[in-house]
């Protein structure tokens, strides 16, 4: 997925994958996934996607500060 936020491109295809967290199993209506990435320019973002009844019913990209990235990694250790 590719998304432009504040004139910066966040692309799961060209960024470095760091970590993935999942809930449920593939095809589960309330299952979801969060994937942390880092762009070539050093920006972090979270790719989210899930089933129709999950907290992420549509795929999305959300940019993250270094502090939020650190907190997310700590919470998902």
C-alpha positions in Angstrom: 0.0 0.0 0.0 1.1 3.5 -0.7 -0.1 6.7 0.9 1.0 10.4 0.8 0.7 12.2 4.2 1.9 15.8 4.5 3.7 15.5 1.1 5.7 12.5 2.3 5.3 9.1 0.6 4.8 6.0 2.8 5.0 2.8 0.8 5.0 -0.7 2.2 6.7 -2.0 -1.0 9.8 0.2 -0.7 10.1 0.7 3.0 11.9 -1.6 5.5 9.6 -3.9 7.5 10.3 -3.9 11.2 7.6 -5.9 13.1 4.2 -7.4 12.6 1.5 -7.9 15.3 -1.7 -9.9 14.6 -4.9 -10.7 16.4 -7.0 -13.7 15.3 -6.5 -15.8 12.2 -6.6 -15.0 8.5 -10.2 -14.6 7.4 -11.5 -13.9 10.9 -14.1 -11.1 10.8 -12.7 -9.4 14.0 -9.0 -10.3 13.2 -6.5 -7.6 12.4 -2.8 -6.9 11.8 -0.4 -4.0 12.5 2.9 -3.8 10.6 5.6 -1.3 11.5 7.8 0.1 8.7 10.6 2.6 8.2 11.0 4.7 5.0 14.4 5.2 3.4 14.4 8.8 4.8 13.9 7.4 8.3 10.2 8.1 8.9 8.1 5.4 10.7 4.6 4.3 9.9 2.1 1.7 10.8 0.2 -0.3 8.2 -3.1 -1.6 9.5 -5.7 -4.0 8.1 -8.4 -6.3 9.4 -11.7 -8.0 9.0 -15.0 -6.2 8.6 -15.7 -6.4 12.4 -12.2 -5.5 13.5 -10.8 -2.2 14.7 -9.2 -1.9 11.3 -12.0 -2.7 8.8 -10.1 -0.9 6.0 -6.3 -1.0 5.2 -4.6 2.2 6.2 -1.2 3.8 6.8 -0.6 6.0 9.9 2.7 7.9 10.3 4.4 7.6 13.7 7.0 9.7 15.6 10.1 8.0 16.9 8.6 8.2 20.4 5.3 6.5 19.4 7.3 3.9 17.5 9.3 3.1 20.7 6.1 2.9 22.7 4.5 0.6 20.2 7.5 -1.7 20.1 7.6 -1.8 23.9 3.9 -2.6 24.1 4.3 -5.3 21.5 7.5 -6.9 22.7 
